[in-house]
Amino acid sequence: MVNHTSSKALDLEGDWQRRLKPLLPGAPWVLRVTVYKDRPVPVLVVKERVVLRQEGEEQGKVAINKNLKDRGLIYGQALRRCLPVIRAVVSSVCDPAGIPLELQRFFPNGRLTWRGSLPLDEEAGAKLSLIFKLQEGIKDMDRVELIAWRVERFSREEAAYWLTRATQYGAAASRWARAGMRLILGGQPGDQAVLPLLEQLRR
């Protein structure tokens, strides 16, 4: 008897090795599916490729390094609730030729068993980073999911703008921006309008 689960896992790994792994060095964002010993399994970490300019020893020479920097993570109950949103966000990522990478296949319903890194474009990276940042500290999972679906509907420009507001204006201003966005996108804790709006946005 054929083990279809094992067959699908092999197909994913083979496609990752053939098509996706070569794209990672040039990807502006990366989504890592990993394990943290102090967190429920798995943990999703979104990373941005940041350009660091360093003056060389010789006058006039500049070394440019591109390092991946963590921009947010999600796990546990919040991850389970946001999984359909994550699938929707990553489904639009294409290779340089415009061919869809079909990254949603790595995030099936149920248990996530695959581990590794996936290349993201600017839009998917900004949206996931914003979702991962905004869900922090929210106990109401309906609000978490509502925020995620509303961020998923942002344009690339909107996602990039709001991510900048939420992370790059100093500790206090960024914290206030995140608090304001949680209210705008997810309402107040206990608000009876959250669930009806969430049900409208679900697919």
Rosetta constraint file for C-alpha pairs under 8 A:
AtomPair CA 2 CA 7 HARMONIC 7.97 0.50
AtomPair CA 3 CA 7 HARMONIC 6.27 0.50
AtomPair CA 4 CA 8 HARMONIC 6.11 0.50
AtomPair CA 5 CA 9 HARMONIC 6.30 0.50
AtomPair CA 6 CA 10 HARMONIC 6.22 0.50
AtomPair CA 7 CA 11 HARMONIC 6.22 0.50
AtomPair CA 8 CA 12 HARMONIC 6.20 0.50
AtomPair CA 9 CA 13 HARMONIC 6.21 0.50
AtomPair CA 9 CA 114 HARMONIC 7.54 0.50
AtomPair CA 10 CA 14 HARMONIC 5.99 0.50
AtomPair CA 11 CA 15 HARMONIC 6.10 0.50
AtomPair CA 12 CA 16 HARMONIC 6.03 0.50
AtomPair CA 12 CA 105 HARMONIC 7.76 0.50
AtomPair CA 12 CA 106 HARMONIC 7.26 0.50
AtomPair CA 13 CA 17 HARMONIC 6.16 0.50
AtomPair CA 14 CA 18 HARMONIC 6.13 0.50
AtomPair CA 15 CA 19 HARMONIC 5.65 0.50
AtomPair CA 15 CA 20 HARMONIC 6.90 0.50
AtomPair CA 16 CA 20 HARMONIC 4.63 0.50
AtomPair CA 16 CA 21 HARMONIC 5.70 0.50
AtomPair CA 17 CA 21 HARMONIC 5.33 0.50
AtomPair CA 17 CA 22 HARMONIC 7.60 0.50
AtomPair CA 18 CA 22 HARMONIC 7.36 0.50
AtomPair CA 19 CA 23 HARMONIC 7.25 0.50
AtomPair CA 20 CA 24 HARMONIC 6.81 0.50
AtomPair CA 20 CA 101 HARMONIC 7.69 0.50
AtomPair CA 20 CA 118 HARMONIC 6.77 0.50
AtomPair CA 20 CA 119 HARMONIC 6.84 0.50
AtomPair CA 21 CA 117 HARMONIC 7.95 0.50
AtomPair CA 21 CA 118 HARMONIC 7.50 0.50
AtomPair CA 21 CA 119 HARMONIC 7.92 0.50
AtomPair CA 23 CA 27 HARMONIC 6.15 0.50
AtomPair CA 23 CA 95 HARMONIC 7.85 0.50
AtomPair CA 23 CA 119 HARMONIC 6.36 0.50
AtomPair CA 24 CA 30 HARMONIC 7.22 0.50
AtomPair CA 24 CA 117 HARMONIC 7.78 0.50
AtomPair CA 24 CA 118 HARMONIC 6.94 0.50
AtomPair CA 24 CA 119 HARMONIC 5.24 0.50
AtomPair CA 27 CA 49 HARMONIC 7.46 0.50
AtomPair CA 27 CA 119 HARMONIC 5.44 0.50
AtomPair CA 27 CA 120 HARMONIC 6.16 0.50
AtomPair CA 27 CA 121 HARMONIC 6.64 0.50
AtomPair CA 28 CA 48 HARMONIC 6.09 0.50
AtomPair CA 28 CA 49 HARMONIC 5.15 0.50
AtomPair CA 28 CA 119 HARMONIC 7.80 0.50
AtomPair CA 28 CA 120 HARMONIC 6.74 0.50
AtomPair CA 28 CA 121 HARMONIC 6.06 0.50
AtomPair CA 28 CA 122 HARMONIC 6.30 0.50
AtomPair CA 28 CA 125 HARMONIC 7.97 0.50
AtomPair CA 29 CA 46 HARMONIC 7.19 0.50
AtomPair CA 29 CA 47 HARMONIC 5.60 0.50
AtomPair CA 29 CA 48 HARMONIC 4.48 0.50
AtomPair CA 29 CA 49 HARMONIC 5.79 0.50
AtomPair CA 29 CA 68 HARMONIC 7.94 0.50
AtomPair CA 29 CA 119 HARMONIC 6.28 0.50
AtomPair CA 29 CA 120 HARMONIC 4.91 0.50
AtomPair CA 29 CA 121 HARMONIC 6.01 0.50
AtomPair CA 29 CA 122 HARMONIC 6.56 0.50
AtomPair CA 29 CA 125 HARMONIC 5.38 0.50
AtomPair CA 30 CA 46 HARMONIC 5.85 0.50
AtomPair CA 30 CA 47 HARMONIC 5.13 0.50
AtomPair CA 30 CA 48 HARMONIC 6.47 0.50
AtomPair CA 30 CA 49 HARMONIC 7.85 0.50
AtomPair CA 30 CA 117 HARMONIC 6.39 0.50
AtomPair CA 30 CA 118 HARMONIC 5.57 0.50
AtomPair CA 30 CA 119 HARMONIC 4.77 0.50
AtomPair CA 30 CA 120 HARMONIC 5.30 0.50
AtomPair CA 30 CA 125 HARMONIC 7.20 0.50
AtomPair CA 31 CA 44 HARMONIC 6.83 0.50
AtomPair CA 31 CA 45 HARMONIC 5.80 0.50
AtomPair CA 31 CA 46 HARMONIC 4.53 0.50
AtomPair CA 31 CA 47 HARMONIC 6.28 0.50
AtomPair CA 31 CA 117 HARMONIC 5.57 0.50
AtomPair CA 31 CA 118 HARMONIC 5.15 0.50
AtomPair CA 31 CA 119 HARMONIC 6.53 0.50
AtomPair CA 31 CA 120 HARMONIC 6.78 0.50
AtomPair CA 31 CA 125 HARMONIC 7.76 0.50
AtomPair CA 32 CA 44 HARMONIC 5.65 0.50
AtomPair CA 32 CA 45 HARMONIC 5.10 0.50
AtomPair CA 32 CA 46 HARMONIC 6.25 0.50
AtomPair CA 32 CA 47 HARMONIC 7.70 0.50
AtomPair CA 32 CA 115 HARMONIC 7.58 0.50
AtomPair CA 32 CA 116 HARMONIC 5.68 0.50
AtomPair CA 32 CA 117 HARMONIC 4.24 0.50
AtomPair CA 32 CA 118 HARMONIC 6.32 0.50
AtomPair CA 33 CA 42 HARMONIC 6.54 0.50
AtomPair CA 33 CA 43 HARMONIC 5.90 0.50
AtomPair CA 33 CA 44 HARMONIC 4.75 0.50
AtomPair CA 33 CA 45 HARMONIC 6.60 0.50
AtomPair CA 33 CA 114 HARMONIC 7.29 0.50
AtomPair CA 33 CA 115 HARMONIC 5.05 0.50
AtomPair CA 33 CA 116 HARMONIC 5.32 0.50
AtomPair CA 33 CA 117 HARMONIC 6.25 0.50
AtomPair CA 34 CA 41 HARMONIC 7.74 0.50
AtomPair CA 34 CA 42 HARMONIC 5.70 0.50
AtomPair CA 34 CA 43 HARMONIC 5.27 0.50
AtomPair CA 34 CA 44 HARMONIC 6.33 0.50
AtomPair CA 34 CA 45 HARMONIC 7.61 0.50
AtomPair CA 34 CA 115 HARMONIC 5.59 0.50
AtomPair CA 34 CA 116 HARMONIC 6.54 0.50
AtomPair CA 35 CA 39 HARMONIC 7.50 0.50
AtomPair CA 35 CA 40 HARMONIC 7.95 0.50
AtomPair CA 35 CA 41 HARMONIC 5.79 0.50
AtomPair CA 35 CA 42 HARMONIC 5.33 0.50
AtomPair CA 35 CA 43 HARMONIC 5.62 0.50
AtomPair CA 36 CA 40 HARMONIC 7.53 0.50
AtomPair CA 36 CA 41 HARMONIC 7.28 0.50
AtomPair CA 36 CA 42 HARMONIC 7.65 0.50
AtomPair CA 36 CA 43 HARMONIC 6.70 0.50
AtomPair CA 39 CA 43 HARMONIC 7.18 0.50
AtomPair CA 39 CA 75 HARMONIC 7.28 0.50
AtomPair CA 39 CA 76 HARMONIC 7.79 0.50
AtomPair CA 40 CA 75 HARMONIC 6.36 0.50
AtomPair CA 40 CA 76 HARMONIC 5.51 0.50
AtomPair CA 41 CA 75 HARMONIC 7.10 0.50
AtomPair CA 41 CA 76 HARMONIC 7.20 0.50
AtomPair CA 42 CA 75 HARMONIC 6.38 0.50
AtomPair CA 42 CA 76 HARMONIC 7.71 0.50
AtomPair CA 42 CA 112 HARMONIC 7.07 0.50
AtomPair CA 43 CA 73 HARMONIC 6.86 0.50
AtomPair CA 43 CA 74 HARMONIC 5.95 0.50
AtomPair CA 43 CA 75 HARMONIC 4.84 0.50
AtomPair CA 43 CA 76 HARMONIC 7.82 0.50
AtomPair CA 44 CA 73 HARMONIC 5.44 0.50
AtomPair CA 44 CA 74 HARMONIC 5.38 0.50
AtomPair CA 44 CA 75 HARMONIC 6.42 0.50
AtomPair CA 45 CA 70 HARMONIC 6.87 0.50
AtomPair CA 45 CA 71 HARMONIC 7.47 0.50
AtomPair CA 45 CA 72 HARMONIC 5.90 0.50
AtomPair CA 45 CA 73 HARMONIC 4.34 0.50
AtomPair CA 45 CA 74 HARMONIC 6.76 0.50
AtomPair CA 46 CA 70 HARMONIC 6.08 0.50
AtomPair CA 46 CA 71 HARMONIC 5.59 0.50
AtomPair CA 46 CA 72 HARMONIC 5.57 0.50
AtomPair CA 46 CA 73 HARMONIC 6.25 0.50
AtomPair CA 46 CA 125 HARMONIC 6.91 0.50
AtomPair CA 46 CA 128 HARMONIC 6.98 0.50
AtomPair CA 46 CA 129 HARMONIC 6.16 0.50
AtomPair CA 47 CA 68 HARMONIC 5.69 0.50
AtomPair CA 47 CA 69 HARMONIC 5.16 0.50
AtomPair CA 47 CA 70 HARMONIC 4.40 0.50
AtomPair CA 47 CA 71 HARMONIC 5.25 0.50
AtomPair CA 47 CA 72 HARMONIC 7.36 0.50
AtomPair CA 47 CA 125 HARMONIC 7.70 0.50
AtomPair CA 48 CA 68 HARMONIC 5.32 0.50
AtomPair CA 48 CA 69 HARMONIC 5.27 0.50
AtomPair CA 48 CA 70 HARMONIC 6.54 0.50
AtomPair CA 48 CA 71 HARMONIC 6.48 0.50
AtomPair CA 48 CA 125 HARMONIC 7.33 0.50
AtomPair CA 49 CA 66 HARMONIC 5.98 0.50
AtomPair CA 49 CA 67 HARMONIC 5.41 0.50
AtomPair CA 49 CA 68 HARMONIC 4.38 0.50
AtomPair CA 49 CA 69 HARMONIC 6.34 0.50
AtomPair CA 50 CA 66 HARMONIC 5.40 0.50
AtomPair CA 50 CA 67 HARMONIC 5.35 0.50
AtomPair CA 50 CA 68 HARMONIC 6.05 0.50
AtomPair CA 50 CA 69 HARMONIC 6.66 0.50
AtomPair CA 51 CA 64 HARMONIC 6.67 0.50
AtomPair CA 51 CA 65 HARMONIC 5.79 0.50
AtomPair CA 51 CA 66 HARMONIC 4.51 0.50
AtomPair CA 51 CA 67 HARMONIC 6.60 0.50
AtomPair CA 52 CA 64 HARMONIC 5.70 0.50
AtomPair CA 52 CA 65 HARMONIC 5.10 0.50
AtomPair CA 52 CA 66 HARMONIC 6.08 0.50
AtomPair CA 52 CA 67 HARMONIC 7.42 0.50
AtomPair CA 53 CA 62 HARMONIC 6.51 0.50
AtomPair CA 53 CA 63 HARMONIC 5.83 0.50
AtomPair CA 53 CA 64 HARMONIC 4.67 0.50
AtomPair CA 53 CA 65 HARMONIC 6.47 0.50
AtomPair CA 54 CA 62 HARMONIC 5.61 0.50
AtomPair CA 54 CA 63 HARMONIC 5.06 0.50
AtomPair CA 54 CA 64 HARMONIC 6.27 0.50
AtomPair CA 54 CA 65 HARMONIC 7.80 0.50
AtomPair CA 55 CA 60 HARMONIC 7.69 0.50
AtomPair CA 55 CA 61 HARMONIC 6.24 0.50
AtomPair CA 55 CA 62 HARMONIC 4.59 0.50
AtomPair CA 55 CA 63 HARMONIC 6.16 0.50
AtomPair CA 56 CA 60 HARMONIC 7.45 0.50
AtomPair CA 56 CA 61 HARMONIC 5.09 0.50
AtomPair CA 56 CA 62 HARMONIC 5.17 0.50
AtomPair CA 56 CA 63 HARMONIC 6.04 0.50
AtomPair CA 57 CA 61 HARMONIC 7.37 0.50
AtomPair CA 71 CA 129 HARMONIC 5.72 0.50
AtomPair CA 71 CA 133 HARMONIC 7.92 0.50
AtomPair CA 72 CA 129 HARMONIC 5.35 0.50
AtomPair CA 72 CA 130 HARMONIC 7.79 0.50
AtomPair CA 72 CA 132 HARMONIC 5.25 0.50
AtomPair CA 72 CA 133 HARMONIC 5.65 0.50
AtomPair CA 73 CA 129 HARMONIC 7.70 0.50
AtomPair CA 73 CA 132 HARMONIC 5.46 0.50
AtomPair CA 73 CA 133 HARMONIC 7.43 0.50
AtomPair CA 74 CA 78 HARMONIC 6.72 0.50
AtomPair CA 74 CA 79 HARMONIC 5.67 0.50
AtomPair CA 74 CA 132 HARMONIC 5.70 0.50
AtomPair CA 75 CA 79 HARMONIC 4.75 0.50
AtomPair CA 75 CA 80 HARMONIC 7.67 0.50
AtomPair CA 76 CA 80 HARMONIC 6.49 0.50
AtomPair CA 77 CA 81 HARMONIC 6.29 0.50
AtomPair CA 77 CA 141 HARMONIC 7.70 0.50
AtomPair CA 78 CA 82 HARMONIC 6.10 0.50
AtomPair CA 78 CA 135 HARMONIC 7.47 0.50
AtomPair CA 78 CA 141 HARMONIC 6.52 0.50
AtomPair CA 78 CA 144 HARMONIC 6.93 0.50
AtomPair CA 78 CA 145 HARMONIC 7.83 0.50
AtomPair CA 79 CA 83 HARMONIC 5.82 0.50
AtomPair CA 81 CA 141 HARMONIC 6.97 0.50
AtomPair CA 81 CA 144 HARMONIC 7.78 0.50
AtomPair CA 81 CA 145 HARMONIC 6.03 0.50
AtomPair CA 82 CA 86 HARMONIC 6.18 0.50
AtomPair CA 82 CA 144 HARMONIC 7.64 0.50
AtomPair CA 82 CA 145 HARMONIC 5.66 0.50
AtomPair CA 82 CA 148 HARMONIC 6.66 0.50
AtomPair CA 83 CA 87 HARMONIC 6.19 0.50
AtomPair CA 83 CA 107 HARMONIC 7.26 0.50
AtomPair CA 83 CA 109 HARMONIC 7.87 0.50
AtomPair CA 84 CA 88 HARMONIC 6.28 0.50
AtomPair CA 85 CA 89 HARMONIC 6.20 0.50
AtomPair CA 85 CA 148 HARMONIC 6.49 0.50
AtomPair CA 85 CA 149 HARMONIC 6.07 0.50
AtomPair CA 85 CA 152 HARMONIC 6.82 0.50
AtomPair CA 86 CA 90 HARMONIC 6.19 0.50
AtomPair CA 86 CA 104 HARMONIC 7.90 0.50
AtomPair CA 86 CA 128 HARMONIC 7.29 0.50
AtomPair CA 87 CA 91 HARMONIC 5.94 0.50
AtomPair CA 87 CA 103 HARMONIC 7.59 0.50
AtomPair CA 87 CA 104 HARMONIC 4.74 0.50
AtomPair CA 87 CA 107 HARMONIC 6.41 0.50
AtomPair CA 88 CA 92 HARMONIC 7.35 0.50
AtomPair CA 88 CA 104 HARMONIC 7.24 0.50
AtomPair CA 88 CA 152 HARMONIC 7.61 0.50
AtomPair CA 89 CA 93 HARMONIC 7.93 0.50
AtomPair CA 89 CA 124 HARMONIC 5.77 0.50
AtomPair CA 89 CA 127 HARMONIC 7.49 0.50
AtomPair CA 89 CA 128 HARMONIC 7.58 0.50
AtomPair CA 89 CA 152 HARMONIC 6.30 0.50
AtomPair CA 90 CA 102 HARMONIC 7.65 0.50
AtomPair CA 90 CA 103 HARMONIC 5.75 0.50
AtomPair CA 90 CA 104 HARMONIC 5.99 0.50
AtomPair CA 90 CA 120 HARMONIC 7.38 0.50
AtomPair CA 90 CA 124 HARMONIC 6.06 0.50
AtomPair CA 91 CA 100 HARMONIC 7.47 0.50
AtomPair CA 91 CA 101 HARMONIC 7.46 0.50
AtomPair CA 91 CA 102 HARMONIC 5.53 0.50
AtomPair CA 91 CA 103 HARMONIC 5.70 0.50
AtomPair CA 91 CA 104 HARMONIC 5.26 0.50
AtomPair CA 92 CA 100 HARMONIC 6.68 0.50
AtomPair CA 92 CA 101 HARMONIC 7.97 0.50
AtomPair CA 92 CA 102 HARMONIC 7.68 0.50
AtomPair CA 92 CA 124 HARMONIC 7.82 0.50
AtomPair CA 93 CA 100 HARMONIC 5.95 0.50
AtomPair CA 93 CA 101 HARMONIC 6.02 0.50
AtomPair CA 93 CA 102 HARMONIC 7.35 0.50
AtomPair CA 93 CA 103 HARMONIC 7.34 0.50
AtomPair CA 93 CA 120 HARMONIC 6.31 0.50
AtomPair CA 93 CA 121 HARMONIC 6.19 0.50
AtomPair CA 93 CA 124 HARMONIC 7.07 0.50
AtomPair CA 94 CA 98 HARMONIC 5.15 0.50
AtomPair CA 94 CA 99 HARMONIC 5.09 0.50
AtomPair CA 94 CA 100 HARMONIC 4.09 0.50
AtomPair CA 94 CA 101 HARMONIC 5.12 0.50
AtomPair CA 94 CA 102 HARMONIC 7.92 0.50
AtomPair CA 94 CA 121 HARMONIC 7.83 0.50
AtomPair CA 95 CA 99 HARMONIC 5.39 0.50
AtomPair CA 95 CA 100 HARMONIC 6.38 0.50
AtomPair CA 95 CA 101 HARMONIC 6.31 0.50
AtomPair CA 103 CA 107 HARMONIC 7.69 0.50
AtomPair CA 103 CA 118 HARMONIC 7.65 0.50
AtomPair CA 104 CA 108 HARMONIC 7.33 0.50
AtomPair CA 106 CA 112 HARMONIC 7.75 0.50
AtomPair CA 106 CA 114 HARMONIC 6.82 0.50
AtomPair CA 107 CA 112 HARMONIC 6.34 0.50
AtomPair CA 108 CA 112 HARMONIC 6.81 0.50
AtomPair CA 120 CA 124 HARMONIC 5.98 0.50
AtomPair CA 120 CA 125 HARMONIC 5.84 0.50
AtomPair CA 121 CA 125 HARMONIC 6.05 0.50
AtomPair CA 122 CA 126 HARMONIC 6.06 0.50
AtomPair CA 122 CA 156 HARMONIC 7.46 0.50
AtomPair CA 123 CA 127 HARMONIC 6.18 0.50
AtomPair CA 123 CA 155 HARMONIC 7.75 0.50
AtomPair CA 123 CA 156 HARMONIC 4.75 0.50
AtomPair CA 123 CA 157 HARMONIC 7.92 0.50
AtomPair CA 123 CA 159 HARMONIC 7.00 0.50
AtomPair CA 123 CA 160 HARMONIC 7.37 0.50
AtomPair CA 124 CA 128 HARMONIC 6.07 0.50
AtomPair CA 125 CA 129 HARMONIC 6.01 0.50
AtomPair CA 126 CA 130 HARMONIC 6.09 0.50
AtomPair CA 126 CA 156 HARMONIC 7.75 0.50
AtomPair CA 126 CA 159 HARMONIC 5.70 0.50
AtomPair CA 126 CA 160 HARMONIC 5.64 0.50
AtomPair CA 126 CA 163 HARMONIC 6.49 0.50
AtomPair CA 127 CA 131 HARMONIC 6.15 0.50
AtomPair CA 127 CA 151 HARMONIC 6.35 0.50
AtomPair CA 127 CA 152 HARMONIC 6.47 0.50
AtomPair CA 127 CA 154 HARMONIC 7.81 0.50
AtomPair CA 127 CA 156 HARMONIC 7.96 0.50
AtomPair CA 127 CA 159 HARMONIC 5.57 0.50
AtomPair CA 127 CA 160 HARMONIC 7.70 0.50
AtomPair CA 127 CA 163 HARMONIC 7.94 0.50
AtomPair CA 128 CA 132 HARMONIC 5.97 0.50
AtomPair CA 129 CA 133 HARMONIC 6.06 0.50
AtomPair CA 129 CA 163 HARMONIC 7.42 0.50
AtomPair CA 130 CA 134 HARMONIC 6.04 0.50
AtomPair CA 130 CA 151 HARMONIC 7.56 0.50
AtomPair CA 130 CA 159 HARMONIC 7.37 0.50
AtomPair CA 130 CA 162 HARMONIC 7.71 0.50
AtomPair CA 130 CA 163 HARMONIC 5.64 0.50
AtomPair CA 130 CA 166 HARMONIC 7.89 0.50
AtomPair CA 131 CA 135 HARMONIC 6.16 0.50
AtomPair CA 131 CA 147 HARMONIC 7.18 0.50
AtomPair CA 131 CA 148 HARMONIC 5.47 0.50
AtomPair CA 131 CA 151 HARMONIC 6.77 0.50
AtomPair CA 132 CA 136 HARMONIC 6.89 0.50
AtomPair CA 133 CA 178 HARMONIC 7.87 0.50
AtomPair CA 134 CA 144 HARMONIC 7.96 0.50
AtomPair CA 134 CA 147 HARMONIC 7.70 0.50
AtomPair CA 134 CA 178 HARMONIC 6.24 0.50
AtomPair CA 134 CA 181 HARMONIC 7.62 0.50
AtomPair CA 134 CA 182 HARMONIC 6.33 0.50
AtomPair CA 135 CA 144 HARMONIC 5.48 0.50
AtomPair CA 135 CA 147 HARMONIC 7.75 0.50
AtomPair CA 138 CA 143 HARMONIC 7.56 0.50
AtomPair CA 138 CA 144 HARMONIC 6.69 0.50
AtomPair CA 140 CA 144 HARMONIC 6.56 0.50
AtomPair CA 140 CA 189 HARMONIC 7.21 0.50
AtomPair CA 141 CA 145 HARMONIC 6.11 0.50
AtomPair CA 142 CA 146 HARMONIC 6.06 0.50
AtomPair CA 142 CA 194 HARMONIC 7.03 0.50
AtomPair CA 142 CA 195 HARMONIC 6.59 0.50
AtomPair CA 142 CA 198 HARMONIC 7.30 0.50
AtomPair CA 143 CA 147 HARMONIC 6.06 0.50
AtomPair CA 143 CA 186 HARMONIC 5.02 0.50
AtomPair CA 143 CA 187 HARMONIC 7.26 0.50
AtomPair CA 143 CA 189 HARMONIC 7.79 0.50
AtomPair CA 143 CA 194 HARMONIC 6.68 0.50
AtomPair CA 144 CA 148 HARMONIC 6.28 0.50
AtomPair CA 144 CA 186 HARMONIC 7.15 0.50
AtomPair CA 145 CA 149 HARMONIC 6.23 0.50
AtomPair CA 145 CA 198 HARMONIC 7.45 0.50
AtomPair CA 146 CA 150 HARMONIC 6.24 0.50
AtomPair CA 146 CA 185 HARMONIC 7.20 0.50
AtomPair CA 146 CA 186 HARMONIC 5.87 0.50
AtomPair CA 146 CA 194 HARMONIC 7.38 0.50
AtomPair CA 146 CA 197 HARMONIC 7.66 0.50
AtomPair CA 146 CA 198 HARMONIC 5.28 0.50
AtomPair CA 146 CA 201 HARMONIC 7.78 0.50
AtomPair CA 147 CA 151 HARMONIC 6.17 0.50
AtomPair CA 147 CA 182 HARMONIC 7.07 0.50
AtomPair CA 147 CA 185 HARMONIC 5.18 0.50
AtomPair CA 147 CA 186 HARMONIC 5.13 0.50
AtomPair CA 148 CA 152 HARMONIC 6.13 0.50
AtomPair CA 149 CA 153 HARMONIC 6.59 0.50
AtomPair CA 149 CA 201 HARMONIC 6.64 0.50
AtomPair CA 149 CA 202 HARMONIC 7.51 0.50
AtomPair CA 150 CA 154 HARMONIC 6.93 0.50
AtomPair CA 150 CA 185 HARMONIC 6.60 0.50
AtomPair CA 150 CA 201 HARMONIC 7.91 0.50
AtomPair CA 151 CA 159 HARMONIC 7.22 0.50
AtomPair CA 154 CA 158 HARMONIC 5.64 0.50
AtomPair CA 154 CA 159 HARMONIC 5.80 0.50
AtomPair CA 155 CA 159 HARMONIC 6.19 0.50
AtomPair CA 156 CA 160 HARMONIC 6.20 0.50
AtomPair CA 157 CA 161 HARMONIC 6.07 0.50
AtomPair CA 158 CA 162 HARMONIC 6.11 0.50
AtomPair CA 159 CA 163 HARMONIC 5.98 0.50
AtomPair CA 160 CA 164 HARMONIC 6.21 0.50
AtomPair CA 161 CA 165 HARMONIC 6.36 0.50
AtomPair CA 162 CA 166 HARMONIC 6.04 0.50
AtomPair CA 163 CA 167 HARMONIC 6.13 0.50
AtomPair CA 164 CA 168 HARMONIC 5.30 0.50
AtomPair CA 164 CA 169 HARMONIC 7.52 0.50
AtomPair CA 165 CA 169 HARMONIC 6.24 0.50
AtomPair CA 165 CA 174 HARMONIC 6.20 0.50
AtomPair CA 165 CA 177 HARMONIC 6.36 0.50
AtomPair CA 166 CA 173 HARMONIC 7.85 0.50
AtomPair CA 166 CA 174 HARMONIC 4.53 0.50
AtomPair CA 166 CA 175 HARMONIC 6.79 0.50
AtomPair CA 166 CA 176 HARMONIC 7.98 0.50
AtomPair CA 166 CA 177 HARMONIC 5.25 0.50
AtomPair CA 166 CA 178 HARMONIC 5.34 0.50
AtomPair CA 167 CA 171 HARMONIC 7.78 0.50
AtomPair CA 167 CA 174 HARMONIC 5.15 0.50
AtomPair CA 167 CA 175 HARMONIC 7.85 0.50
AtomPair CA 168 CA 174 HARMONIC 6.47 0.50
AtomPair CA 169 CA 173 HARMONIC 5.61 0.50
AtomPair CA 169 CA 174 HARMONIC 5.38 0.50
AtomPair CA 170 CA 174 HARMONIC 5.80 0.50
AtomPair CA 171 CA 175 HARMONIC 6.09 0.50
AtomPair CA 172 CA 176 HARMONIC 6.24 0.50
AtomPair CA 173 CA 177 HARMONIC 6.13 0.50
AtomPair CA 174 CA 178 HARMONIC 6.25 0.50
AtomPair CA 175 CA 179 HARMONIC 6.25 0.50
AtomPair CA 176 CA 180 HARMONIC 6.12 0.50
AtomPair CA 177 CA 181 HARMONIC 6.16 0.50
AtomPair CA 178 CA 182 HARMONIC 6.14 0.50
AtomPair CA 179 CA 183 HARMONIC 6.51 0.50
AtomPair CA 180 CA 184 HARMONIC 6.18 0.50
AtomPair CA 181 CA 185 HARMONIC 5.80 0.50
AtomPair CA 181 CA 186 HARMONIC 7.83 0.50
AtomPair CA 182 CA 186 HARMONIC 5.35 0.50
AtomPair CA 182 CA 187 HARMONIC 6.95 0.50
AtomPair CA 183 CA 187 HARMONIC 4.60 0.50
AtomPair CA 183 CA 188 HARMONIC 5.96 0.50
AtomPair CA 186 CA 194 HARMONIC 7.00 0.50
AtomPair CA 187 CA 191 HARMONIC 6.50 0.50
AtomPair CA 187 CA 194 HARMONIC 6.72 0.50
AtomPair CA 192 CA 196 HARMONIC 7.94 0.50
AtomPair CA 193 CA 197 HARMONIC 6.34 0.50
AtomPair CA 194 CA 198 HARMONIC 6.08 0.50
AtomPair CA 195 CA 199 HARMONIC 6.13 0.50
AtomPair CA 196 CA 200 HARMONIC 6.48 0.50
AtomPair CA 197 CA 201 HARMONIC 6.56 0.50
AtomPair CA 198 CA 202 HARMONIC 6.30 0.50
